[in-house]
Amino acid sequence: MMKRSLLLLCSFLLFTGCASTASQAETERYTYQSVDTSFVNPLIGYMQNAEETQPYTEMALVYIDLTWRELEPERGIYDWDTIAAKNQLDRWRSEGKHGVLRFVCDVPGEEAHRDIPDWLYDETGDGMDYDIDYGKGYCPNYANAVFRQEHHRTLQEIGRYFSENYGDFVAYVELGSLGHWGEWHVKYSAGLPFLPKTEIRKEYVEAYAKAFPKARLLSRRSYVEMPEGTGIYNDVTGDEEETERLLRELAEGGASHSMNEEYVLKPLHEIWKTAPVGGEFTSGLPMEEMLSQNMEKTWELIEATHPSFLGPKIPDVRAEDGGLSETARKNARRIQNRLGYRYRVSELQISNEDNEERLWTGVYKRLTGQEEAWRRYKQVAITLQNDGLAPMYFDWPVVLYLVKEDDFTGTKRYPIEGLKLTEISENQSATSAVQIPAEELEAENVALYIGIEDPETGEPAVQLAMDAPEVKRMYRLK
């Protein structure tokens, strides 16, 4: 019996060796053309205030601006019901959108007011009421020990609420809390106090990191206390002078007058390759001007900063009442179409398995009776290209699907572990392969699809910029 098995083994090895040599050159190659179609994808693009009941553009993100005064009118009592209804949180979550959150303590306005709760003002009260060219408001003393303690406690409650009630809905958090509009600057030239020094600001940053462990954090500038991976939001997109100043800071570092410190900004060359860039269009220039006669410069600034999202100050692209010319609306859509990532499959290669260890192990098991049927595998290699301005900053899984007879309810999944979306930046590509049993891949009426899944739903959610049949965000490869 043993002699017969060895004879069969030798014969089989000779046969498979010849067959393997002959088939190594048999590689199927498929290429796919890119498309310039406009579409809205998760985690990128234009965004409007979450309070908008009728958004005037398609969007995948909503902006949530939360003041301390509205959140916690009494210490330890949070008005979440009002905030959830006002910002339509259930609606946006059910529609598959994500949130960009900013917590603020000072929003200049037309009337005298305070954006911190009265109980907190009573316990601190060492800030300054102001009436300046920004507007009227109250600038707290952010270095006050009581203020800091209460702030960090409240921030933890915000993180808890969103995590427990809305999962991963909040994808980005713009570090606010300090300064006018939470932008980490004050009008010190009008007599307002400087912001705290680095050591105290670091407390605020650490509180954010603790409260939102899954969200991507963004800062108004590249402050030295920001942890690795913190992005930037540019709230004056389209303003040449201010945006070029930001680019210089990212290249060289520097000082910040609002902190009255020499070295508070660290250089972060090509930050967009590893951390998100957001922001909104500047309020200092007419939208028509930025998107028509000055469009070339606007686009140049956007390309230089590589934003993934812009808002809530964005162009109204509605033809009927948006107030913009057709040229401006067209350019607004052009910008929207390039924000963030834009992935596509450029090539598919299918070849015989090159894993010799698995091949010979399978042969041995089959001939020694340890395995009923020897399985032959195909190596399926995918090249993924990014034509956008930035990568995705979340490693959503890239998955191959085998679909039989157009039955999408019983698909077989093959995740491509080697494709990391966070590592595929602008105009870059990456290739990785998975092993699929040949009898499954070559079965009659079986098609091969690809998709990028939202981990929260487990469903394909990203539109790919490629010329291929699409069903429920799955794209047919062969």
C-alpha positions in Angstrom: 0.0 0.0 0.0 2.8 2.4 0.9 4.7 1.5 -2.3 1.6 2.2 -4.3 1.1 5.6 -2.6 4.7 6.6 -3.2 4.4 5.6 -6.9 1.3 7.7 -7.2 3.0 10.6 -5.4 6.0 10.5 -7.8 3.7 10.3 -10.8 1.6 13.1 -9.5 4.5 15.3 -8.7 5.9 14.8 -12.2 2.6 15.7 -13.7 1.8 18.7 -11.6 5.4 20.0 -12.0 5.0 20.0 -15.7 1.5 21.4 -15.5 2.7 24.1 -13.1 5.5 25.1 -15.4 3.2 25.3 -18.3 0.6 27.3 -16.5 2.8 29.8 -14.8 2.7 32.0 -17.9 -1.1 31.8 -18.0 -2.1 35.0 -16.2 -5.4 36.7 -16.9 -5.1 40.5 -17.0 -8.0 43.0 -16.9 -7.7 46.8 -17.0 -10.3 49.4 -16.1 -10.8 53.0 -17.3 -11.3 55.8 -14.9 -14.5 57.9 -15.0 -15.0 61.6 -14.2 -18.5 61.0 -12.7 -19.5 63.2 -9.8 -20.6 61.4 -6.7 -20.8 61.7 -2.9 -18.7 59.3 -0.9 -18.5 58.7 2.9 -16.4 60.9 5.1 -15.5 63.5 2.4 -16.9 66.4 0.4 -19.0 69.4 1.3 -20.9 69.5 4.5 -23.6 71.8 5.9 -24.9 72.5 9.4 -26.7 69.5 10.9 -29.6 71.9 11.6 -30.3 72.4 7.9 -33.6 70.7 7.1 -33.2 71.0 3.3 -29.5 70.8 2.4 -28.7 72.6 -0.8 -26.1 70.1 -2.0 -25.6 66.3 -1.7 -23.4 65.5 1.2 -22.0 62.7 3.3 -21.0 64.9 6.3 -22.8 67.2 8.7 -21.3 69.9 10.9 -22.3 70.0 14.6 -21.5 73.2 16.4 -22.1 72.7 20.1 -21.8 75.5 22.7 -21.3 74.7 26.4 -24.2 77.0 27.3 -26.8 75.0 25.3 -25.3 71.7 26.4 -25.2 72.0 30.2 -27.6 74.7 31.5 -27.1 73.3 35.0 -24.0 71.6 36.2 -24.3 67.8 35.5 -27.6 68.2 33.6 -27.3 67.9 29.9 -29.9 68.9 27.4 -29.2 66.1 25.0 -32.8 65.7 23.8 -32.9 69.3 22.5 -29.5 69.0 20.9 -30.3 65.7 19.2 -33.5 67.1 17.8 -32.0 70.4 16.8 -29.1 68.7 14.9 -31.3 65.9 13.5 -28.8 63.3 14.8 -31.2 60.4 14.3 -32.0 61.4 10.7 -28.4 61.8 9.6 -27.3 58.6 11.3 -30.1 56.7 9.6 -29.1 58.2 6.2 -25.5 56.9 6.7 -23.9 60.3 7.1 -21.1 61.1 9.5 -20.6 64.1 11.8 -17.9 66.7 12.2 -18.1 68.1 15.7 -16.8 71.3 17.3 -17.3 72.2 21.0 -17.1 76.0 21.5 -17.1 78.4 24.4 -17.0 81.8 22.6 -18.9 82.7 19.5 -18.9 86.4 18.6 -22.4 87.7 17.8 -24.5 90.8 17.3 -25.8 90.9 20.9 -24.0 90.8 24.2 -24.0 87.2 25.5 -22.0 84.4 27.0 -21.5 81.0 25.5 -20.6 79.3 28.8 -23.3 78.4 31.3 -24.3 80.9 34.0 -23.3 78.4 36.7 -19.8 78.2 35.3 -19.5 82.0 35.0 -20.5 82.3 38.7 -17.8 79.8 39.7 -15.1 81.5 37.5 -16.0 84.9 36.4 -12.5 86.0 35.6 -12.9 86.3 31.8 -13.8 89.5 29.8 -16.9 90.7 28.1 -16.0 92.2 24.7 -17.4 94.4 21.9 -14.9 94.2 19.0 -15.0 94.1 15.3 -15.6 90.4 15.4 -18.8 91.0 17.4 -19.9 90.8 21.0 -19.3 88.0 23.5 -17.4 86.8 26.4 -13.8 85.5 26.5 -13.3 83.0 29.4 -10.0 82.6 31.2 -9.0 79.3 29.8 -6.2 78.9 32.3 -8.6 79.0 35.2 -8.2 75.7 37.2 -12.0 75.4 37.8 -12.8 76.2 34.2 -10.3 73.5 33.0 -11.6 70.9 35.4 -15.2 71.4 34.4 -14.3 71.6 30.7 -12.6 68.2 30.8 -15.4 66.6 32.7 -18.0 67.9 30.2 -15.9 66.8 27.2 -15.9 63.3 28.5 -19.7 63.4 28.7 -19.9 64.6 25.1 -17.7 61.7 24.0 -19.7 59.2 26.0 -23.0 60.4 24.6 -22.1 60.1 21.0 -20.3 56.8 21.4 -23.1 55.1 23.3 -26.0 56.5 21.3 -24.5 57.0 17.8 -21.5 54.6 17.5 -18.9 55.9 15.0 -21.2 58.6 13.7 -18.7 61.4 14.8 -15.8 60.7 12.4 -13.9 64.0 12.9 -13.6 66.3 15.8 -12.2 69.8 15.3 -10.5 70.9 18.5 -12.5 73.9 19.6 -13.0 75.1 23.2 -10.3 77.8 23.1 -10.7 81.2 21.5 -13.2 82.8 19.2 -15.3 80.2 17.4 -13.1 77.6 19.0 -10.3 78.5 16.5 -7.6 78.9 19.1 -7.0 82.6 18.6 -8.3 85.8 20.4 -8.3 89.4 19.6 -5.5 90.2 22.0 -4.9 93.5 20.3 -8.3 94.6 21.7 -7.2 93.9 25.2 -8.4 90.3 25.5 -6.1 87.9 27.5 -3.7 85.7 25.6 -4.5 82.0 25.4 -2.8 79.6 27.9 0.8 78.4 27.4 1.7 75.1 25.9 1.6 73.1 29.2 -2.1 74.0 29.9 -3.2 73.7 26.2 -1.8 70.2 26.3 -4.4 69.4 29.0 -7.2 70.4 26.6 -5.7 68.2 23.8 -5.4 65.2 26.1 -9.0 65.6 27.2 -10.1 65.5 23.5 -8.0 62.5 22.7 -9.5 60.6 25.7 -13.1 61.6 24.9 -12.9 60.7 21.2 -10.5 57.7 20.9 -12.0 56.6 17.5 -12.5 60.0 15.8 -9.8 61.8 13.8 -8.8 65.0 15.6 -8.1 68.3 13.7 -6.5 71.5 15.0 -6.7 75.0 13.6 -2.9 75.1 13.4 0.1 72.7 13.9 0.5 73.4 17.6 3.4 71.5 19.3 1.2 69.9 21.8 -0.9 68.1 19.2 -0.3 64.3 19.1 0.9 62.6 16.0 -1.9 62.1 13.5 -3.8 65.3 14.3 -5.0 67.0 11.2 -5.6 70.7 10.3 -8.7 72.6 9.5 -8.4 75.8 7.4 -11.4 78.0 8.0 -10.3 80.6 5.4 -10.1 78.4 2.3 -9.9 80.6 -0.7 -8.1 83.4 1.1 -4.7 83.5 -0.6 -2.8 85.4 2.2 -4.1 83.3 5.1 -3.8 80.0 3.3 -0.2 80.7 2.2 0.5 81.6 5.8 -0.8 78.2 6.9 1.3 76.5 4.3 4.4 78.3 5.5 3.7 77.2 9.1 3.3 73.6 8.0 6.6 73.8 6.2 8.6 75.7 8.7 6.7 76.0 12.1 6.7 79.3 13.9 5.1 81.4 16.6 1.4 82.3 17.4 0.6 85.7 18.7 -2.5 84.6 20.5 -0.3 82.4 22.7 2.4 85.0 23.2 5.0 82.2 22.7 8.0 82.0 20.3 7.7 78.4 19.3 4.3 76.9 19.3 3.8 75.7 15.8 5.7 72.6 14.5 6.4 71.9 10.9 4.3 69.1 9.4 5.4 68.7 5.8 2.8 66.9 3.7 0.5 66.5 6.7 -2.4 65.3 4.4 -0.6 62.0 3.7 -1.2 60.8 7.2 -3.8 63.2 8.8 -7.0 64.8 7.5 -7.3 68.4 6.3 -10.7 70.1 6.6 -12.1 73.6 6.9 -14.5 75.9 5.1 -14.6 78.7 2.6 -13.6 82.1 3.9 -16.3 84.6 4.8 -14.0 87.4 3.8 -14.5 87.0 0.0 -17.6 86.8 -2.1 -18.3 83.1 -3.1 -18.9 84.2 -6.7 -15.5 85.8 -6.9 -13.7 82.8 -5.5 -15.5 80.4 -7.9 -15.5 82.4 -11.1 -13.0 85.2 -11.8 -10.6 83.9 -9.1 -11.2 80.2 -9.6 -7.7 79.4 -10.8 -6.2 80.7 -7.6 -8.9 79.1 -5.4 -8.2 75.7 -7.0 -4.4 76.2 -6.6 -4.9 76.8 -2.9 -7.2 73.8 -2.5 -4.7 71.6 -4.3 -1.9 72.8 -2.1 -3.8 72.0 1.2 -5.4 68.7 0.1 -8.7 69.0 2.0 -11.0 66.0 2.5 -14.0 68.1 3.5 -15.1 71.7 3.5 -18.0 73.3 5.4 -20.3 74.5 6.7 -19.4 77.7 4.7 -19.8 76.3 1.2 -21.3 77.4 -2.1 -25.0 77.0 -2.7 -25.2 75.1 -6.0 -28.9 75.2 -6.5 -29.7 76.9 -9.8 -33.0 78.4 -8.7 -32.0 80.4 -5.6 -28.3 79.8 -5.0 -27.3 83.3 -6.0 -24.3 82.0 -8.1 -23.6 82.1 -11.8 -23.6 78.8 -13.8 -19.8 79.1 -14.0 -19.4 79.4 -10.3 -21.8 76.4 -9.7 -19.9 74.3 -12.2 -16.6 75.1 -10.5 -18.1 74.4 -7.1 -19.1 70.9 -8.2 -15.6 70.5 -9.7 -14.1 71.2 -6.3 -16.6 68.9 -4.5 -15.7 66.1 -6.9 -12.0 66.2 -6.0 -12.1 66.6 -2.2 -10.6 63.6 -0.4 -10.1 60.2 -1.8 -11.2 58.9 -5.2 -10.4 55.2 -5.5 -10.7 52.9 -8.4 -9.3 49.5 -9.6 -6.8 50.0 -12.4 -5.9 46.3 -12.9 -6.9 42.8 -12.0 -4.5 39.8 -12.4 -5.6 36.2 -12.0 -2.8 33.6 -12.0 -2.2 30.1 -10.6 -1.3 30.0 -7.0 2.4 30.6 -6.3 2.4 29.3 -2.7 4.4 26.1 -3.2 4.2 25.1 0.4 0.4 25.0 0.4 0.5 23.3 -3.0 2.7 20.4 -1.9 1.0 20.1 1.5 -2.3 19.7 -0.3 -0.9 17.0 -2.6 0.6 15.1 0.4 -2.7 15.2 2.4 -4.7 14.0 -0.6 -2.4 11.1 -1.4 -2.1 10.0 2.3 -5.9 10.1 2.8 -5.9 13.1 5.1 -8.0 15.2 2.8 -10.8 14.1 0.6 -10.2 16.5 -2.3 -7.1 18.5 -3.1 -8.0 22.2 -3.7 -6.4 24.2 -6.4 -6.2 28.0 -5.7 -6.0 31.1 -7.9 -4.0 34.2 -6.9 -6.2 37.3 -7.5 -4.2 40.5 -7.4 -5.9 43.9 -7.3 -4.2 47.2 -8.1 -6.1 50.1 -6.4 -5.4 53.7 -7.6 -6.3 56.9 -5.8 -7.1 59.9 -8.1 -8.2 62.2 -5.3 -6.4 64.8 -3.3 -6.0 62.7 -0.2 -6.3 59.2 1.2 -9.2 57.9 3.3 -8.1 58.2 7.0 -9.9 55.1 8.2 -8.9 51.6 7.1 -12.2 50.4 5.8 -11.8 46.9 4.4 -11.4 46.3 0.7 -13.3 43.0 -0.2 -13.7 40.7 -3.2 -17.0 39.0 -3.6 -18.0 35.9 -5.6 -21.6 36.3 -6.7 -23.4 33.3 -8.3 -26.2 33.9 -10.8 -26.7 37.5 -9.7 -27.7 36.4 -6.2 -26.2 39.1 -4.0 -27.7 37.6 -0.8 -25.3 34.7 -0.7 -22.0 36.3 -1.7 -18.7 34.8 -0.6 -16.3 37.4 0.9 -12.5 37.6 0.4 -11.0 40.6 2.3 -7.8 41.9 0.7 -5.8 42.5 3.9 -2.8 44.0 2.1 -4.7 47.0 0.8 -4.6 49.8 3.4 -6.6 52.8 2.2 -4.8 55.1 4.6 -1.6 54.4 2.8 -2.8 55.1 -0.8 -2.4 58.9 -1.2 -2.9 61.2 -4.1 -2.0 59.7 -7.5 -0.6 56.6 -5.8 -1.5 52.9 -6.2 -1.0 49.7 -4.3 -1.3 46.1 -5.3 -2.2 43.1 -3.1 -3.5 39.6 -3.7 -5.7 37.0 -2.1 -6.0 33.2 -2.7 -9.4 32.0 -3.9 -10.3 28.3 -4.6 -10.2 27.8 -8.3 -13.4 25.7 -8.4 -15.2 28.7 -6.8 -13.7 31.3 -9.0 -14.2 29.3 -12.2 -17.7 27.9 -11.4 -20.4 28.5 -13.9 -22.4 31.8 -13.7 -20.1 33.2 -11.0 -18.9 36.8 -11.2 -16.1 38.6 -9.3 -17.0 41.9 -7.6 -15.1 44.4 -5.4 -16.2 46.8 -2.8 -15.1 48.9 0.2 -17.2 48.2 3.3 -18.3 50.5 6.1 -17.2 48.6 9.2 -20.2 49.8 11.1 -22.8 48.4 8.7 -20.7 45.6 7.1 -22.0 46.7 3.7 -20.1 48.2 0.6 -20.5 51.9 0.9 -17.9 53.6 -1.4 -18.4 54.6 -5.0 -15.4 53.8 -7.2 -14.3 56.0 -10.1 -14.1 53.2 -12.6 -15.9 52.1 -15.7 -17.5 48.8 -14.5 -21.0 47.5 -13.8 -22.1 48.5 -10.2 -24.7 46.9 -7.9 -25.1 48.2 -4.4 -21.6 49.7 -4.3 -20.1 46.5 -5.6 -18.2 46.7 -8.9 -18.0 43.8 -11.3 -14.4 42.9 -12.3 -15.1 39.7 -14.4 
